[in-house]
Amino acid sequence: MKRIIIPMIMFFFLAACKKENTAENGTAQNNGSSEKTEFRAENIKEKIQYNRAVEAAIWGMPAVNFQLMYKEMEKINGSYNQVLLWPELLNWKNQTLTPNPDVIYLMPFFNTEKGPVVLEIPPADNGTFNGSVMNCWQAAIEDVGPGGMDKGKGGKYIILPPGYDKSKIPSGYFVMQSDTYRGYALLRSVLKSGSPEDVKAAVDYGKRVKLYPYSQASNTPQTKFVDASKAEFNSAIQYNDSFYQALNDIVQQEPFLERDRAMIDALKTIGIERGKAFSPDAKTKEIFNTAAKDAREYLLSIYENTKPFYEGTNWFFPASDEYKLSVMKSYVTPGIYPIDNRGVCYMMAFFSAKHIGESQYYLLALKDKEGNFLKGDLSYKVIVPANVPVKQYWSITVYNRETHTFIRDTKWSGRSSQTPGLKKNTDGTVTLYFGPKPPPEGESNWIPTDPKGDFELLARFYGPTKTLYDQSWKLNDVEKVN
């Protein structure tokens, strides 16, 4: 009897464990999504397709992020070698990832397939830019403006296509060698104050930018500015099979960079191959839907557990030291290629400065002082100490934590040191409030939240100074208001 009973007990024990593990795996795959995950691998081929689709999503995050923004530009009749412009401060209709509501945004998109493209930056006289020029992987080629190559004097930047002979370019240009044909610049025209007059001045300064083919440099054409403020501009990343269509678009348009050649065969496995049509069947789309969601869950697990900037607080900077070094060195540093952290950064934001953290610095908070995630149906406050270490301005903005975009239908998304009517405390500190309803103190220092969802905070420091980096000035944690 013992020889029969013991195996039977083991059989039921193992069966129970298997059932429990299956349930746990199903929960993990469905976490963060209201949709049920249908895909279950039936054979080794499907398992490999799933694994490689997850890796492709993590690897391809910055390029897909770029492609989605360009596709939105096309929807409003914009095209390459034109400048996308928001001629007013951003509101919730800008559904890009963690945009800045306190500056004027310009985004020149370029395509150098037919030859170099010139970007003219005005001198920092009646205005100033914080900005960078990036390839289609959003890797910064170089910064522009006071923190860039022109040092605030302005000048002509020439963006060269891959393999272009630099010796053909005469003197007088700041040369930017791109390793992709397509890319864009993010130019933020900084306000002197939040007054309507200074907003208009920042817009007027931005319109002094020029973008045109180098072949037309002797007879410069008029730059076309595409107004993006009138309709919803939604480039939020969708974690489903459509992600892979956007990734395929990039693969068809751009040659593989040398560092990414290992992805060529992996992408073939999931049906993405340069020069061939991309037409996933129903089963492959099912795999993609699961893989994209799971890639996001993995990146979120890194994002939510990033080491704090100030020890013992919940403010953090999402870019790792390896990622910052890779951007500054154009990804040529041997022994590192931080795809995971790069995926984290472009999951929740767009743009990368060449010299990360120099012209501007960022701190994120997902949790309050007690370590709990920020809930849109609760009220919070943060006390910003006096003497914020900035030469230009500071701000704190609220975003939807699910999408990393502005919360829809809100009156405003942030408050800054330039916000008209912002109230200071008698000791020079500023108390900001976050919640579904304004506090008894009124709306001047309040940022609304969505009671139906979680949110995150992004603190910006433009023109940061030493006391931010050495942490002798410290931003207080977010506190729940009873």
SULGIWO-V945200 format. One record per backbone hydrogen bond with DSSP energy under -0.5 kcal/mol. NH is the residue of the N-H (numbers start at 1). CO is the residue of the C=O. Records with the same first field share a line. If there is no record, write none. Layout:
# SULGIWO-V945200
NH = CO  CO
This chain:
# SULGIWO-V945200
4 = 1
5 = 1
6 = 2
8 = 4
9 = 5
10 = 6
11 = 7
12 = 8
13 = 9
14 = 10
15 = 11
16 = 12
17 = 13
18 = 14
19 = 15
20 = 16
21 = 17
22 = 18
23 = 19
24 = 20
25 = 21
26 = 22
27 = 23
28 = 24
29 = 25
30 = 26
31 = 27
33 = 30
38 = 36
47 = 43
48 = 44
49 = 45
50 = 46
51 = 47
52 = 48
53 = 49
54 = 50
55 = 51
56 = 52
57 = 53
58 = 54
59 = 55
60 = 56
61 = 57  58
64 = 60
65 = 61
66 = 62
67 = 63
68 = 64
69 = 65
70 = 66
71 = 67
72 = 68
73 = 69
74 = 70
75 = 71
76 = 72  73
77 = 74
78 = 73
81 = 109
82 = 79  109
83 = 224
84 = 82  107
85 = 226
86 = 105
87 = 85
90 = 103
94 = 91
95 = 93  233
98 = 96  404
101 = 99
103 = 100
104 = 189
105 = 103
106 = 187
107 = 84
109 = 82  107
110 = 183
112 = 181
115 = 112
117 = 159
118 = 212
119 = 157
120 = 118  210
121 = 119  155
124 = 152
125 = 123
130 = 188
131 = 129  144
132 = 186
133 = 142
134 = 184
135 = 139
136 = 182
138 = 135
140 = 138
141 = 133
142 = 133
144 = 131
146 = 129
147 = 144
148 = 145
149 = 143
151 = 145  148
152 = 145
153 = 150
155 = 121
156 = 172
157 = 119  155
158 = 174
159 = 117  157
160 = 158  176
164 = 161
166 = 164
168 = 165
169 = 166
170 = 168
173 = 170
174 = 156
175 = 173
176 = 158
177 = 175
178 = 160  176
183 = 110
184 = 134
185 = 108
186 = 132
187 = 106  185
188 = 130  186
189 = 104  187
190 = 128  188
191 = 102
194 = 418
199 = 195
200 = 196
201 = 197
202 = 198
203 = 199
204 = 200
205 = 201
206 = 202
207 = 203
208 = 205
209 = 206
210 = 120
212 = 118
214 = 116
216 = 213
217 = 214
219 = 216
220 = 217
225 = 223
226 = 83
227 = 225
228 = 85  226
233 = 93
234 = 232
235 = 95  233
239 = 237
240 = 238
243 = 240
244 = 241
245 = 241
246 = 242
247 = 243
248 = 244
249 = 245
250 = 246
251 = 247
252 = 248
253 = 249
254 = 250
260 = 257
261 = 258
263 = 260
264 = 261
266 = 262
267 = 263
268 = 264
269 = 265
270 = 266  267
271 = 268
272 = 267
273 = 271
276 = 273
279 = 277
285 = 281
286 = 282
287 = 283
288 = 284
289 = 285
290 = 286
291 = 287
292 = 288
293 = 289
294 = 290
295 = 291
296 = 292
297 = 293
298 = 294
299 = 295
300 = 296
301 = 297
302 = 298
303 = 299
304 = 300
305 = 302
306 = 303
309 = 315
310 = 315
311 = 309
313 = 310
316 = 364
324 = 320
325 = 321
326 = 322
327 = 323
328 = 324
329 = 325
330 = 327
331 = 326
332 = 329
336 = 333
339 = 337
342 = 338
343 = 339
344 = 340
345 = 341
346 = 342
347 = 343
348 = 344
349 = 345
350 = 97
356 = 354
358 = 355
359 = 355
361 = 461
363 = 459
364 = 316
365 = 457
366 = 314
368 = 372
369 = 478
371 = 368
374 = 366
376 = 453
378 = 375
380 = 434
381 = 479
382 = 432
384 = 382  430
385 = 383
390 = 388
391 = 462  463
392 = 462
393 = 462
395 = 460
396 = 415
397 = 458
398 = 413
399 = 456
400 = 405
401 = 454
404 = 400
406 = 94
410 = 407
415 = 396
417 = 394
419 = 416
422 = 419
425 = 429
428 = 425
430 = 384
432 = 382  430
433 = 445
434 = 380
435 = 447
439 = 442
442 = 439
446 = 443
447 = 433
449 = 435
451 = 449
453 = 450
455 = 374
456 = 399
457 = 365
458 = 397
459 = 363
460 = 395
461 = 361
462 = 393
463 = 359  461
464 = 461
465 = 389
468 = 465
469 = 465
470 = 466
472 = 467
473 = 467
476 = 383
479 = 381
481 = 379
482 = 480
